[in-house]
Amino acid sequence: MLELNKRKVDDIKEWFFKYVNSFKNDDLELLRNIELKEKHSLKVCEEILAIASFLKLKESEFYLAEIIGLLHDVGRFKQYSEFRTFVDKKSVNHADLGVKILNEERVLSSLSDEVKNIIIKSVKYHNRIEPPDNETEECLFFIHLIRDADKLDIYRVVTEYYTEKNNGNVNKGIELDLPDLSCVSNEVCEQLLDKKPVSFENVKYLNDFKLLQLGWVFDVNFYFTYKSIKDRDYLKQIAKTITETEKVKTVIEFVMKYVEKKLRVPVIDFTKCKRCKKCIDVCPNNAISMSFNNCCAKCIKYCLTMEVPCHPKEIIFKYEKCDSCGLCVKTCPEDAIYWHETSKMIDDN
């Protein structure tokens, strides 16, 4: 990624703004939604750079993250211009369309094959229900990065919109043409209670879509994202606009508690630990293991950013897999595992 520099980022920005402006005309509804996605793209750039800063990425990785943030939704402009909808099922998969546009326009032609591949894969998979598991660790890292940044700004978009809607400002593009009724689909609630991605086939009403948005927390990859969601009060703002039933109330409480759990992590006090390995046996996510090397290879992306003690020759917590269920804390016979509260991490950074 050494060939990435500010000039190349600026060249891609210049192409982006020229491309977006080509869709703007006197059609006010079209213009409103083109500008909506233009602002979203720029805001996602801000979010992805904020996460990158928190993770202390290298300068070249900053440039790569910024390009991915800017281009991740480039297919949305042509999609809305041609089909007047943001619903992929009613038009085209906007991520695949974005990849096609980037290739046809040769936007990334000055970049190396390695960098182009990461950008293309990040655009391609940013909107999938689940990310792929057969890519390189570096590629997956940037896919996870854009998925988190995208969620953060969509939360901004929808919470602002739900407030504006009370003043009669309705945008069917944001609502994905879903009927705004008091109904809630039971299938959506059940998937969320199982911490599963909500299948869009089950989304029949606007309330379902709002619940789906709450369920995005089950696909968050970085602590910064969880903390931002909580600090900005996005979940509560969305929740108060959903028709409340007992099932919906249960789902909302479940989601809120899940986020609270993700804001703390288990840590081992090795002065107490007897290496009995019971924590390894009880972990349901294979998030704990014994290290047989001098380095677990997670320090740059995880341990340093979590500000937890590092013992590479000891028992390793893989925090990207940990869901803070607490079984290891309860099981440890030596009380050697304790909760590390991380509420001040972002302020300290």
Backbone torsions as a table, in degrees:
resi	resn	phi	psi	omega
1	MET	NA	12.0	-176.8
2	LEU	-64.8	-23.6	-177.0
3	GLU	-79.2	-7.4	178.3
4	LEU	-77.4	129.2	178.4
5	ASN	-148.3	173.8	-176.4
6	LYS	-59.8	-36.6	-178.6
7	ARG	-62.6	-43.2	-179.1
8	LYS	-68.7	-36.6	175.5
9	VAL	-63.7	-42.5	179.7
10	ASP	-64.3	-36.5	177.2
11	ASP	-62.6	-42.0	179.7
12	ILE	-69.2	-37.4	175.4
13	LYS	-61.8	-42.9	179.5
14	GLU	-60.0	-44.1	177.1
15	TRP	-62.2	-43.6	-176.5
16	PHE	-58.4	-50.3	-177.3
17	PHE	-66.4	-36.3	177.3
18	LYS	-65.5	-42.3	179.9
19	TYR	-63.9	-47.0	-179.3
20	VAL	-63.0	-42.1	-178.6
21	ASN	-63.2	-24.0	-179.8
22	SER	-67.8	-14.9	-179.7
23	PHE	-98.1	-6.0	-176.6
24	LYS	-85.5	132.7	177.6
25	ASN	-150.4	-160.2	-175.5
26	ASP	-84.0	-3.3	177.0
27	ASP	-73.4	106.0	-171.9
28	LEU	-64.3	-37.6	179.5
29	GLU	-68.6	-41.0	175.9
30	LEU	-62.7	-46.9	-178.2
31	LEU	-60.9	-40.7	-179.4
32	ARG	-59.7	-42.2	-176.1
33	ASN	-82.7	-28.8	173.0
34	ILE	-65.7	-44.7	179.2
35	GLU	-68.4	-31.8	175.7
36	LEU	-59.3	-46.7	-178.5
37	LYS	-75.5	-29.7	175.4
38	GLU	-64.3	-46.9	178.7
39	LYS	-63.8	-40.5	178.5
40	HIS	-59.0	-43.9	-179.7
41	SER	-60.9	-42.7	-179.9
42	LEU	-69.2	-37.7	178.8
43	LYS	-68.8	-36.5	176.7
44	VAL	-63.7	-36.4	173.5
45	CYS	-57.1	-45.4	179.5
46	GLU	-62.3	-42.5	-178.0
47	GLU	-67.9	-42.7	-176.9
48	ILE	-68.7	-32.9	177.1
49	LEU	-72.8	-31.8	176.7
50	ALA	-66.7	-41.7	176.9
51	ILE	-65.5	-42.7	179.3
52	ALA	-60.5	-39.1	178.8
53	SER	-65.8	-42.7	178.4
54	PHE	-62.0	-36.2	-180.0
55	LEU	-83.2	-3.1	178.7
56	LYS	57.1	49.6	178.7
57	LEU	-73.2	162.7	177.6
58	LYS	-74.3	163.1	-177.3
59	GLU	-58.0	-43.2	-180.0
60	SER	-63.6	-34.1	177.8
61	GLU	-71.5	-32.4	173.6
62	PHE	-60.5	-47.4	-179.7
63	TYR	-61.2	-42.9	179.7
64	LEU	-63.7	-44.5	179.2
65	ALA	-60.9	-40.8	-179.2
66	GLU	-64.2	-42.3	178.4
67	ILE	-62.0	-45.0	-179.9
68	ILE	-62.5	-43.3	178.5
69	GLY	-60.7	-41.7	-178.5
70	LEU	-67.7	-39.0	-170.8
71	LEU	-97.7	-5.7	-170.7
72	HIS	-59.3	-32.7	-176.7
73	ASP	-111.2	25.5	-174.3
74	VAL	-63.9	-21.5	177.4
75	GLY	-74.5	-15.9	-176.4
76	ARG	-65.0	-34.1	-174.5
77	PHE	-67.3	-47.4	177.7
78	LYS	-69.1	-36.7	178.8
79	GLN	-57.9	-51.3	-177.0
80	TYR	-70.8	-36.6	179.8
81	SER	-61.7	-38.5	-176.1
82	GLU	-88.7	-34.9	-172.0
83	PHE	-113.6	-11.2	-178.8
84	ARG	56.7	37.1	176.4
85	THR	-156.1	153.8	172.4
86	PHE	-103.4	9.0	179.6
87	VAL	-84.5	112.4	-177.4
88	ASP	-61.3	-37.0	-179.2
89	LYS	-62.8	-28.0	-179.2
90	LYS	-94.0	-2.0	-176.7
91	SER	-141.7	-100.5	178.2
92	VAL	-141.0	160.7	173.4
93	ASN	-70.7	113.1	-171.5
94	HIS	-68.0	-25.2	177.7
95	ALA	-71.4	-45.2	176.9
96	ASP	-63.1	-39.3	177.1
97	LEU	-63.1	-39.3	178.1
98	GLY	-60.9	-43.5	177.4
99	VAL	-61.0	-43.0	179.6
100	LYS	-61.3	-42.9	-179.8
101	ILE	-64.2	-45.2	-179.4
102	LEU	-61.3	-37.5	178.8
103	ASN	-72.4	-45.0	-179.1
104	GLU	-65.0	-38.8	-178.0
105	GLU	-84.0	-5.5	-179.7
106	ARG	52.8	41.4	-176.4
107	VAL	-64.2	-32.1	-173.3
108	LEU	-105.2	17.3	-172.7
109	SER	-63.2	-24.9	-178.3
110	SER	-85.9	-0.9	-176.0
111	LEU	-101.2	159.9	179.6
112	SER	-69.9	159.8	179.4
113	ASP	-59.7	-37.1	-179.9
114	GLU	-62.3	-47.2	-178.6
115	VAL	-69.1	-42.9	178.0
116	LYS	-57.9	-42.2	-179.0
117	ASN	-61.9	-43.0	179.9
118	ILE	-64.3	-42.2	-180.0
119	ILE	-65.1	-48.0	-178.5
120	ILE	-61.5	-45.3	-179.5
121	LYS	-66.5	-36.4	179.0
122	SER	-65.2	-41.4	176.3
123	VAL	-66.3	-44.6	-175.6
124	LYS	-62.5	-38.8	-172.2
125	TYR	-104.5	6.0	-175.3
126	HIS	-68.2	-22.6	-175.3
127	ASN	-111.2	5.5	179.8
128	ARG	-71.7	154.2	178.3
129	ILE	-57.9	-42.1	177.0
130	GLU	-135.0	145.2	178.8
131	PRO	-72.7	161.7	178.6
132	PRO	-70.5	163.5	177.2
133	ASP	-121.0	10.5	-175.9
134	ASN	-116.0	22.9	177.3
135	GLU	-102.4	169.8	177.9
136	THR	-66.3	158.5	-179.9
137	GLU	-59.3	-39.4	-179.3
138	GLU	-67.1	-43.2	178.9
139	CYS	-63.1	-44.3	179.1
140	LEU	-62.5	-36.2	179.1
141	PHE	-59.3	-45.5	-179.0
142	PHE	-73.7	-29.6	172.8
143	ILE	-63.1	-44.6	177.5
144	HIS	-64.4	-36.7	-179.3
145	LEU	-62.3	-47.6	-177.8
146	ILE	-70.9	-33.7	178.8
147	ARG	-64.2	-39.4	177.5
148	ASP	-68.7	-46.8	-178.7
149	ALA	-62.3	-40.3	179.3
150	ASP	-61.8	-45.2	179.3
151	LYS	-60.9	-44.4	-178.1
152	LEU	-57.8	-43.3	-177.5
153	ASP	-79.8	-29.4	174.5
154	ILE	-64.3	-36.3	174.1
155	TYR	-58.7	-41.7	177.3
156	ARG	-61.5	-47.2	-177.2
157	VAL	-59.2	-49.7	-173.4
158	VAL	-73.8	-35.7	179.1
159	THR	-67.9	-38.3	175.0
160	GLU	-64.5	-41.1	-178.2
161	TYR	-66.5	-43.6	-178.6
162	TYR	-62.2	-30.2	175.3
163	THR	-71.5	-45.3	-179.4
164	GLU	-65.7	-31.9	-177.2
165	LYS	-62.4	-28.6	177.6
166	ASN	-62.6	-20.0	177.8
167	ASN	-97.5	14.7	176.6
168	GLY	86.4	10.9	-179.5
169	ASN	-90.9	90.7	-176.2
170	VAL	-97.9	131.9	176.6
171	ASN	-129.0	104.2	-178.4
172	LYS	-65.1	-23.1	177.5
173	GLY	-62.7	-44.7	178.3
174	ILE	-69.7	-35.5	-178.3
175	GLU	-81.1	-1.0	-179.9
176	LEU	54.8	32.5	177.2
177	ASP	60.9	22.3	-179.1
178	LEU	-83.8	143.0	179.1
179	PRO	-67.2	130.9	-178.9
180	ASP	-91.1	77.0	179.9
181	LEU	-112.1	173.3	-178.5
182	SER	-81.4	1.0	-175.4
183	CYS	-75.1	153.0	173.8
184	VAL	-137.5	132.8	-179.2
185	SER	-81.1	130.1	-178.7
186	ASN	-63.2	-34.7	-178.6
187	GLU	-61.5	-36.4	179.2
188	VAL	-65.8	-45.6	178.9
189	CYS	-60.5	-43.1	-177.8
190	GLU	-65.5	-39.7	178.9
191	GLN	-64.6	-39.2	179.9
192	LEU	-67.5	-40.0	179.1
193	LEU	-67.6	-20.3	174.1
194	ASP	-92.2	4.2	-177.5
195	LYS	56.6	37.9	179.2
196	LYS	-105.6	149.5	174.6
197	PRO	-60.2	135.8	-179.0
198	VAL	-75.9	124.9	176.6
199	SER	-73.1	128.7	-176.6
200	PHE	-65.6	-19.0	176.2
201	GLU	-62.2	-25.3	179.8
202	ASN	-87.9	-7.9	-178.5
203	VAL	-84.6	107.2	-176.4
204	LYS	-112.5	-22.6	-175.9
205	TYR	-130.9	164.4	178.6
206	LEU	-61.6	-35.3	176.4
207	ASN	-59.7	-38.3	177.4
208	ASP	-62.2	-41.7	-179.3
209	PHE	-65.1	-37.1	177.4
210	LYS	-66.0	-40.2	176.9
211	LEU	-65.5	-39.6	175.6
212	LEU	-56.9	-41.4	178.8
213	GLN	-63.0	-40.0	175.9
214	LEU	-61.5	-37.6	-177.5
215	GLY	-70.8	-8.8	176.7
216	TRP	-60.7	-21.2	-179.0
217	VAL	-62.4	-22.1	179.1
218	PHE	-76.7	-6.3	179.1
219	ASP	-123.1	31.9	176.2
220	VAL	-93.8	142.3	-171.1
221	ASN	-111.2	-19.4	-173.0
222	PHE	-129.1	144.8	179.5
223	TYR	-55.9	-42.3	-179.3
224	PHE	-52.4	-40.1	-177.8
225	THR	-66.9	-46.8	177.4
226	TYR	-58.0	-46.1	-178.4
227	LYS	-63.2	-40.0	179.6
228	SER	-66.3	-42.0	178.0
229	ILE	-58.9	-44.7	-179.0
230	LYS	-69.3	-48.5	-176.4
231	ASP	-62.4	-33.8	-178.2
232	ARG	-88.0	-2.9	173.0
233	ASP	63.9	29.4	-176.0
234	TYR	-62.3	-44.2	-174.0
235	LEU	-64.5	-42.7	179.3
236	LYS	-65.7	-37.9	179.7
237	GLN	-64.0	-39.6	177.8
238	ILE	-71.9	-43.6	-174.9
239	ALA	-58.6	-38.5	-176.2
240	LYS	-71.0	-9.7	178.4
241	THR	-97.4	-2.0	-177.8
242	ILE	-94.8	136.7	176.0
243	THR	-58.1	121.1	-173.0
244	GLU	-89.6	122.4	168.5
245	THR	-121.2	174.1	179.0
246	GLU	-61.7	-38.6	179.8
247	LYS	-67.3	-43.0	179.3
248	VAL	-63.5	-42.6	178.8
249	LYS	-60.1	-40.5	178.4
250	THR	-63.4	-43.0	-179.9
251	VAL	-63.5	-46.0	-178.3
252	ILE	-61.5	-45.1	178.7
253	GLU	-63.1	-38.7	179.2
254	PHE	-62.3	-44.8	179.6
255	VAL	-65.0	-45.1	-179.3
256	MET	-60.5	-44.2	-179.7
257	LYS	-65.8	-35.4	179.1
258	TYR	-61.4	-44.7	179.6
259	VAL	-64.6	-41.4	178.5
260	GLU	-59.8	-40.0	178.3
261	LYS	-62.9	-37.7	-176.7
262	LYS	-72.3	-8.4	179.8
263	LEU	-94.2	12.9	171.4
264	ARG	-142.8	153.4	-177.4
265	VAL	-134.3	149.4	176.4
266	PRO	-79.6	141.5	-179.0
267	VAL	-134.2	146.1	-179.3
268	ILE	-98.9	131.9	170.0
269	ASP	-91.8	104.0	-172.7
270	PHE	-75.0	-6.9	173.3
271	THR	-76.1	-19.4	178.7
272	LYS	-103.9	-26.9	-172.9
273	CYS	-65.0	130.9	178.1
274	LYS	-103.0	7.7	178.2
275	ARG	59.2	39.4	179.2
276	CYS	-75.7	-18.3	176.5
277	LYS	70.4	13.2	177.9
278	LYS	-64.9	-31.1	177.2
279	CYS	-64.3	-36.8	178.6
280	ILE	-65.9	-43.8	-177.8
281	ASP	-64.4	-35.6	-172.7
282	VAL	-87.4	-17.9	-175.6
283	CYS	-66.1	121.1	-177.5
284	PRO	-77.3	-11.6	-174.3
285	ASN	-113.9	9.7	-176.8
286	ASN	53.3	38.5	-177.8
287	ALA	-90.2	-4.3	-179.1
288	ILE	-124.5	135.5	-179.1
289	SER	-153.4	165.6	172.6
290	MET	-88.0	138.5	178.4
291	SER	-94.5	133.5	178.0
292	PHE	-111.8	7.3	179.7
293	ASN	-121.1	174.2	177.9
294	ASN	-79.7	-13.3	-178.6
295	CYS	-146.5	136.5	-180.0
296	CYS	-86.0	-4.1	176.6
297	ALA	69.9	13.4	180.0
298	LYS	-110.8	-1.4	-169.8
299	CYS	-62.1	-41.0	-174.9
300	ILE	-68.4	-45.9	-173.7
301	LYS	-87.4	-22.3	-173.8
302	TYR	-126.9	-67.2	-169.0
303	CYS	-57.1	-46.6	-178.8
304	LEU	-62.8	-37.6	-178.3
305	THR	-75.1	-22.3	177.8
306	MET	-87.8	-10.6	179.0
307	GLU	54.6	49.1	177.3
308	VAL	-116.8	157.8	-179.3
309	PRO	-61.1	142.9	-178.7
310	CYS	-113.2	124.9	177.1
311	HIS	-132.5	79.2	-172.2
312	PRO	-61.2	-18.3	178.6
313	LYS	-97.6	10.0	-175.4
314	GLU	-116.4	-149.7	177.4
315	ILE	-82.0	134.8	-174.1
316	ILE	-109.4	131.1	170.0
317	PHE	-95.7	122.3	175.7
318	LYS	-94.3	93.4	-169.5
319	TYR	-67.5	-21.0	177.5
320	GLU	-70.9	-16.7	177.8
321	LYS	-101.1	-20.5	-175.2
322	CYS	-71.4	131.5	175.9
323	ASP	-110.3	18.1	175.4
324	SER	55.1	41.9	-179.4
325	CYS	-72.1	-25.4	175.8
326	GLY	89.3	1.4	-178.4
327	LEU	-62.8	-37.3	179.6
328	CYS	-65.6	-38.8	179.0
329	VAL	-63.7	-44.0	-178.3
330	LYS	-69.8	-32.2	-172.3
331	THR	-83.0	-28.8	-173.6
332	CYS	-58.4	118.8	-177.4
333	PRO	-75.1	-13.6	-177.7
334	GLU	-103.6	2.7	-174.1
335	ASP	53.4	37.3	-177.5
336	ALA	-88.5	-11.8	-179.7
337	ILE	-106.3	127.7	-177.2
338	TYR	-133.6	164.0	179.3
339	TRP	-83.1	131.7	175.9
340	HIS	-103.0	105.7	179.2
341	GLU	-74.6	131.7	-172.1
342	THR	-118.1	26.9	-172.2
343	SER	-66.0	-24.2	-176.9
344	LYS	-100.6	5.0	-173.3
345	MET	-59.9	-46.6	-176.6
346	ILE	-67.7	-40.9	178.9
347	ASP	-62.0	-38.4	-179.5
348	ASP	-67.0	-29.6	-179.5
349	ASN	-78.8	NA	NA
